[in-house]
Amino acid sequence: MSKKYRVVLCLIMLILSPHSAFASWSFTYDSWEGHPRIGSSLVPTGIRSGVTGDLDPIFSGWETDLVLLAKAGFHERVLWQHPVNGSLLSSSPLLFDLLQFDWTIGIKQSLGSKQNIFLGYRGSYEQALDSMIEGDALDSGTVLGINPWFSSYGGNTLYGTLSGIGTSLVLNYYYNRQEELLDGLAFEGTLFLGPKLLNTNASYASLSAEGIGSLLLYEELDDKKHNLYSIILRNSLQLTYTLGSHIPFSVLQETSLGSLVRGYGYCQYPLDGALANRLSLCFNGPEPFTKGFYPRLVLFFDIGYGFGQLVNTSISSQTFLSSAGVSVTYSLLSYMDIGYQMAYLIVGSNPMQPGKTMVGELIAHLRY
């Protein structure tokens, strides 16, 4: 580890160590991700979790917590830009595996019972590997190894090294007035700063914001308060914007337009800005035997707009995407949904499945 990373870590630990020794710790979960070649992404191949410790409150009556998170994961990544000129590819992307480790240290400050703010540091180490399906022929093209893929396009001036150490500063605001995802409003905004001084191959700022509104249209309960049948209307409005001289693919995984509109894929349509609206009508139930176990049918309509320049280039572009479809899932104790989603692509195409207007996939969501 270079000197600049050791300095950052030592400063953080020096500030936090007097408090953490006396904290009361509890488990905390952040997120999980799978690998499409391992159980169709339904099996977690990477989990970010850790512990939260109580600190002396900064403001009287509002909790102050020390948050420590870590992740170890094995995932697949797909890059859709020409490695020399940065133009979008319609086929034969770079498909590779990624061994990923990251760690997060920060302070979460409550601002009342419904909102909080988080300020912290996230470090990461990523090792790019040739795909486990190298040589296979997919609809999008034959999967090549990393070096042969770059050679086929005449070099690599856009992406730089795919492996290395990353550092970012994180500011997050979270507001939630939803009642068990049934009714109410929620908002989350996150800012990531990855200065060149602290990174081997990145220099960027990334802003994302999401507002969610849920309205319970109908509900019928039995004598045991089990949900016999309910209908919920949900709408999510998402905005992402990134800027910088080098935006890493770990950021594109979350901010590209294809990541926001159902039926498309991660890292597809990577532009500076993306705005997407996701409308869902959810039919839930029944749960006649055990509370928290029930089927769910979701009808959805998504629309998205990408604007600005293709990331890491000066190529101006704009893209509209839209899809409509249905998903059928089974909810497990309100923590996990697992099922199948079918999307009809109204505007735009999914280059991983060229020529198809109906795109189906297994889906899983985990909340804690």
C-alpha positions as CSV (number, residue, x, y, z in Angstrom):
1,M,0.0,0.0,0.0
2,S,1.4,3.4,-1.0
3,K,2.2,6.1,1.5
4,K,-0.8,8.3,0.6
5,Y,-3.2,5.4,1.5
6,R,-1.5,4.7,4.7
7,V,-1.8,8.3,5.7
8,V,-5.5,8.4,5.0
9,L,-6.2,5.2,7.0
10,C,-4.0,6.3,9.9
11,L,-5.8,9.6,10.2
12,I,-9.2,8.0,10.2
13,M,-8.3,5.3,12.8
14,L,-6.6,8.0,15.0
15,I,-9.8,10.0,15.1
16,L,-12.2,7.0,15.6
17,S,-10.2,4.7,17.9
18,P,-10.9,6.5,21.2
19,H,-14.6,6.2,20.6
20,S,-14.8,2.7,19.0
21,A,-13.2,1.0,22.1
22,F,-16.3,1.9,24.2
23,A,-19.0,1.4,21.5
24,S,-21.9,-1.1,21.7
25,W,-21.8,-3.1,18.5
26,S,-24.6,-4.5,16.3
27,F,-24.7,-6.2,12.9
28,T,-25.5,-4.1,9.8
29,Y,-26.2,-5.1,6.2
30,D,-25.6,-2.9,3.2
31,S,-26.0,-4.9,-0.1
32,W,-25.3,-8.1,-2.0
33,E,-24.6,-9.0,-5.6
34,G,-24.4,-12.3,-7.6
35,H,-22.7,-13.6,-10.7
36,P,-24.8,-14.4,-13.8
37,R,-22.8,-17.6,-14.5
38,I,-23.2,-18.8,-10.9
39,G,-26.8,-19.7,-10.1
40,S,-28.1,-17.0,-12.6
41,S,-27.2,-14.3,-10.1
42,L,-29.6,-15.7,-7.5
43,V,-26.7,-16.9,-5.3
44,P,-24.8,-14.1,-3.5
45,T,-21.2,-14.1,-4.6
46,G,-20.5,-10.9,-2.7
47,I,-22.0,-9.3,0.4
48,R,-21.2,-5.9,2.0
49,S,-22.0,-6.0,5.7
50,G,-20.3,-5.1,9.0
51,V,-21.0,-3.6,12.4
52,T,-22.4,-0.4,13.8
53,G,-21.2,1.0,17.1
54,D,-23.0,3.5,19.4
55,L,-21.0,6.7,20.0
56,D,-21.5,9.7,22.3
57,P,-24.2,11.7,20.5
58,I,-23.1,14.8,18.7
59,F,-26.6,16.3,19.2
60,S,-28.6,15.6,22.3
61,G,-31.4,13.1,21.7
62,W,-30.1,12.0,18.2
63,E,-28.0,8.8,17.8
64,T,-24.5,9.0,16.5
65,D,-23.0,5.7,15.1
66,L,-19.7,4.4,13.9
67,V,-20.2,2.3,10.8
68,L,-17.6,-0.3,9.7
69,L,-18.4,-2.3,6.5
70,A,-16.4,-4.8,4.4
71,K,-17.1,-6.7,1.2
72,A,-15.5,-9.6,-0.6
73,G,-17.0,-10.5,-3.9
74,F,-16.6,-12.3,-7.2
75,H,-18.6,-10.7,-10.0
76,E,-19.0,-10.3,-13.8
77,R,-18.5,-6.9,-15.5
78,V,-19.3,-5.9,-19.1
79,L,-17.9,-2.8,-20.8
80,W,-19.6,-1.4,-23.9
81,Q,-17.2,1.3,-25.2
82,H,-14.5,1.1,-27.8
83,P,-11.3,1.0,-25.8
84,V,-9.5,3.5,-28.2
85,N,-12.1,6.1,-29.4
86,G,-14.8,5.6,-26.7
87,S,-17.7,5.1,-29.0
88,L,-20.6,2.8,-28.1
89,L,-20.4,-0.9,-29.1
90,S,-23.4,-2.7,-30.4
91,S,-21.8,-6.1,-30.0
92,S,-18.7,-7.9,-28.8
93,P,-18.2,-6.1,-25.5
94,L,-15.5,-6.8,-23.0
95,L,-16.9,-9.4,-20.6
96,F,-14.6,-10.3,-17.6
97,D,-14.7,-11.4,-14.0
98,L,-13.8,-9.2,-11.1
99,L,-12.4,-10.2,-7.7
100,Q,-13.5,-7.3,-5.5
101,F,-12.7,-6.2,-1.9
102,D,-13.8,-3.0,-0.3
103,W,-14.0,-1.5,3.1
104,T,-16.0,1.5,4.5
105,I,-15.4,3.6,7.6
106,G,-17.7,6.4,8.6
107,I,-20.1,8.2,10.9
108,K,-23.9,8.0,10.7
109,Q,-25.7,10.8,12.3
110,S,-29.5,10.6,13.0
111,L,-31.5,13.7,12.2
112,G,-34.6,12.4,14.0
113,S,-36.6,9.2,13.7
114,K,-37.0,9.3,9.9
115,Q,-33.7,10.6,8.5
116,N,-30.0,10.3,8.8
117,I,-26.8,11.5,7.2
118,F,-23.6,9.4,6.6
119,L,-20.0,10.7,6.0
120,G,-17.2,8.2,5.4
121,Y,-14.4,6.8,3.4
122,R,-14.4,3.7,1.1
123,G,-11.3,1.9,-0.1
124,S,-11.2,-0.9,-2.6
125,Y,-9.0,-3.4,-4.3
126,E,-10.1,-4.9,-7.6
127,Q,-8.5,-7.7,-9.6
128,A,-9.7,-8.2,-13.2
129,L,-9.7,-11.8,-14.5
130,D,-10.5,-13.4,-17.8
131,S,-14.1,-14.5,-17.9
132,M,-14.9,-18.0,-16.7
133,I,-16.8,-18.5,-20.0
134,E,-13.9,-17.3,-22.2
135,G,-14.3,-18.7,-25.7
136,D,-18.1,-19.2,-25.5
137,A,-20.3,-17.7,-28.2
138,L,-23.0,-15.5,-26.8
139,D,-25.7,-13.6,-28.7
140,S,-23.6,-10.5,-28.2
141,G,-20.4,-12.1,-29.6
142,T,-17.6,-14.5,-28.7
143,V,-16.2,-13.9,-25.2
144,L,-12.5,-13.0,-25.4
145,G,-9.8,-12.8,-22.7
146,I,-9.0,-9.3,-21.5
147,N,-5.7,-8.8,-23.5
148,P,-7.0,-10.4,-26.7
149,W,-10.1,-8.2,-26.6
150,F,-8.0,-5.0,-26.3
151,S,-5.7,-6.2,-29.1
152,S,-8.8,-6.8,-31.3
153,Y,-9.6,-3.1,-31.1
154,G,-6.1,-1.9,-31.5
155,G,-5.2,-1.1,-27.9
156,N,-6.5,0.4,-24.6
157,T,-6.4,4.2,-24.2
158,L,-9.9,4.6,-22.6
159,Y,-10.0,2.2,-19.7
160,G,-6.4,2.1,-18.5
161,T,-5.6,-0.7,-16.0
162,L,-8.7,-2.7,-14.8
163,S,-7.1,-3.8,-11.6
164,G,-5.9,-1.6,-8.7
165,I,-6.7,0.3,-5.5
166,G,-9.5,2.8,-5.3
167,T,-10.4,5.4,-2.7
168,S,-13.5,7.6,-2.4
169,L,-15.2,9.9,0.1
170,V,-18.9,9.3,0.6
171,L,-21.7,11.6,1.7
172,N,-25.2,10.1,2.0
173,Y,-28.6,11.4,3.1
174,Y,-31.5,9.1,3.8
175,Y,-35.1,10.0,4.6
176,N,-37.9,7.4,5.0
177,R,-41.5,7.9,5.9
178,Q,-42.7,4.6,4.4
179,E,-44.5,2.0,6.5
180,E,-43.0,-1.4,5.6
181,L,-42.7,-0.4,1.9
182,L,-46.5,-0.1,1.8
183,D,-47.3,3.5,2.0
184,G,-45.4,6.8,2.2
185,L,-42.4,8.6,0.9
186,A,-38.6,8.0,0.9
187,F,-35.6,9.8,-0.5
188,E,-31.9,9.0,-0.7
189,G,-29.0,11.1,-2.1
190,T,-25.4,10.0,-2.4
191,L,-22.2,11.8,-3.4
192,F,-19.0,9.9,-4.2
193,L,-15.7,11.8,-4.6
194,G,-12.7,9.9,-6.0
195,P,-9.9,12.4,-6.4
196,K,-6.9,11.4,-8.6
197,L,-4.6,12.0,-5.6
198,L,-6.0,9.0,-3.9
199,N,-6.6,6.6,-6.8
200,T,-4.5,4.5,-9.1
201,N,-6.8,4.9,-12.1
202,A,-9.7,7.2,-11.3
203,S,-10.6,10.8,-10.9
204,Y,-14.4,11.5,-10.6
205,A,-17.4,12.8,-8.8
206,S,-20.7,10.9,-8.8
207,L,-24.1,12.1,-7.6
208,S,-27.1,9.9,-7.4
209,A,-30.6,10.7,-6.0
210,E,-33.8,8.6,-5.8
211,G,-37.2,9.6,-4.6
212,I,-39.8,6.8,-3.9
213,G,-43.5,7.2,-3.3
214,S,-45.9,4.3,-2.3
215,L,-49.6,4.4,-2.0
216,L,-51.7,1.5,-0.6
217,L,-54.7,1.3,-2.8
218,Y,-56.4,-1.7,-1.2
219,E,-55.8,-4.1,1.6
220,E,-57.7,-7.0,3.1
221,L,-56.5,-8.7,6.3
222,D,-57.8,-11.8,8.1
223,D,-58.3,-12.2,11.9
224,K,-54.6,-12.8,12.4
225,K,-53.6,-9.6,10.5
226,H,-52.3,-11.7,7.6
227,N,-52.4,-10.0,4.2
228,L,-55.1,-11.8,2.2
229,Y,-54.8,-9.3,-0.7
230,S,-53.3,-5.8,-1.2
231,I,-52.6,-3.5,-4.1
232,I,-49.8,-0.9,-3.9
233,L,-48.9,1.8,-6.4
234,R,-45.2,2.7,-6.3
235,N,-43.2,5.2,-8.3
236,S,-39.4,5.8,-8.3
237,L,-37.6,8.7,-9.8
238,Q,-33.8,8.4,-10.1
239,L,-31.1,10.8,-11.2
240,T,-27.4,10.1,-11.6
241,Y,-24.7,12.4,-12.8
242,T,-20.9,11.7,-13.1
243,L,-18.0,13.9,-14.1
244,G,-14.3,13.6,-14.1
245,S,-11.3,12.7,-16.3
246,H,-11.6,9.0,-15.6
247,I,-14.8,7.4,-14.3
248,P,-14.1,3.8,-13.2
249,F,-16.4,0.9,-14.3
250,S,-17.3,0.3,-10.6
251,V,-19.2,3.7,-10.8
252,L,-20.7,2.9,-14.2
253,Q,-22.2,-0.2,-12.7
254,E,-24.5,2.0,-10.7
255,T,-25.0,5.1,-12.8
256,S,-25.4,4.1,-16.5
257,L,-28.8,4.5,-18.0
258,G,-29.1,0.7,-18.6
259,S,-28.7,0.1,-14.9
260,L,-31.8,2.2,-14.1
261,V,-34.4,0.9,-16.6
262,R,-35.7,-2.6,-16.3
263,G,-35.0,-4.9,-19.2
264,Y,-31.6,-3.5,-20.0
265,G,-28.2,-4.2,-18.4
266,Y,-25.5,-2.8,-16.1
267,C,-23.0,-0.5,-17.8
268,Q,-25.2,-0.2,-20.9
269,Y,-25.5,3.4,-22.3
270,P,-22.9,5.0,-20.1
271,L,-23.5,8.8,-20.3
272,D,-22.6,11.6,-17.9
273,G,-26.3,12.0,-16.8
274,A,-29.2,9.6,-16.5
275,L,-32.8,10.2,-15.5
276,A,-35.3,7.4,-15.1
277,N,-38.8,6.9,-13.8
278,R,-40.0,3.4,-12.7
279,L,-43.8,3.0,-12.2
280,S,-45.0,-0.2,-10.6
281,L,-48.4,-1.6,-9.7
282,C,-48.0,-4.4,-7.1
283,F,-50.5,-7.1,-6.3
284,N,-49.6,-8.9,-3.1
285,G,-50.9,-12.0,-1.3
286,P,-52.3,-14.0,0.0
287,E,-50.2,-15.0,3.1
288,P,-52.8,-17.4,4.7
289,F,-50.3,-19.5,6.8
290,T,-47.3,-17.5,8.0
291,K,-47.0,-13.7,8.0
292,G,-44.3,-12.5,5.6
293,F,-44.5,-15.3,3.0
294,Y,-46.6,-14.4,0.0
295,P,-46.5,-14.2,-3.8
296,R,-46.3,-10.8,-5.6
297,L,-47.3,-9.8,-9.1
298,V,-45.8,-6.5,-10.4
299,L,-46.9,-4.7,-13.6
300,F,-44.3,-2.0,-14.5
301,F,-43.6,0.8,-17.0
302,D,-40.1,2.5,-17.1
303,I,-38.8,5.4,-19.1
304,G,-35.3,6.8,-19.0
305,Y,-33.2,9.5,-20.7
306,G,-29.4,9.7,-20.9
307,F,-27.7,12.9,-21.7
308,G,-24.3,14.7,-21.8
309,Q,-21.2,12.9,-23.2
310,L,-20.2,9.2,-23.3
311,V,-18.2,8.8,-20.1
312,N,-14.4,9.5,-20.4
313,T,-14.9,11.0,-23.9
314,S,-15.9,14.2,-25.5
315,I,-18.5,12.5,-27.6
316,S,-21.9,14.1,-27.1
317,S,-24.9,11.8,-27.0
318,Q,-28.4,11.3,-25.8
319,T,-30.5,8.1,-25.4
320,F,-34.1,7.3,-24.7
321,L,-35.1,3.9,-23.2
322,S,-38.5,2.6,-22.2
323,S,-39.9,-0.8,-21.2
324,A,-43.0,-2.3,-19.8
325,G,-43.6,-5.7,-18.4
326,V,-44.4,-8.0,-15.5
327,S,-42.6,-9.8,-12.7
328,V,-43.8,-12.7,-10.6
329,T,-41.9,-13.1,-7.3
330,Y,-42.3,-14.7,-3.9
331,S,-41.6,-12.6,-0.8
332,L,-39.8,-14.2,2.1
333,L,-40.4,-12.4,5.4
334,S,-40.3,-9.0,3.7
335,Y,-36.5,-9.4,3.4
336,M,-36.1,-11.2,0.0
337,D,-38.0,-11.4,-3.2
338,I,-37.1,-14.1,-5.8
339,G,-38.8,-14.7,-9.1
340,Y,-38.9,-14.0,-12.8
341,Q,-39.2,-10.8,-14.8
342,M,-40.3,-10.3,-18.4
343,A,-39.8,-6.9,-20.1
344,Y,-41.0,-5.6,-23.4
345,L,-38.5,-3.1,-24.8
346,I,-40.5,-0.2,-26.2
347,V,-37.6,2.1,-27.1
348,G,-34.0,1.0,-27.3
349,S,-32.4,-2.4,-27.4
350,N,-30.5,-4.6,-25.0
351,P,-27.2,-5.3,-26.8
352,M,-26.6,-8.5,-24.7
353,Q,-29.7,-9.9,-26.4
354,P,-29.7,-8.2,-29.9
355,G,-32.8,-8.3,-32.0
356,K,-35.1,-9.2,-29.0
357,T,-37.9,-7.0,-27.9
358,M,-38.9,-9.4,-25.0
359,V,-36.2,-9.9,-22.4
360,G,-36.7,-12.3,-19.5
361,E,-34.5,-12.8,-16.5
362,L,-34.4,-14.3,-13.0
363,I,-34.4,-11.6,-10.3
364,A,-33.7,-11.5,-6.6
365,H,-33.8,-8.6,-4.1
366,L,-32.6,-8.7,-0.5
367,R,-33.4,-6.1,2.1
368,Y,-32.4,-5.9,5.8
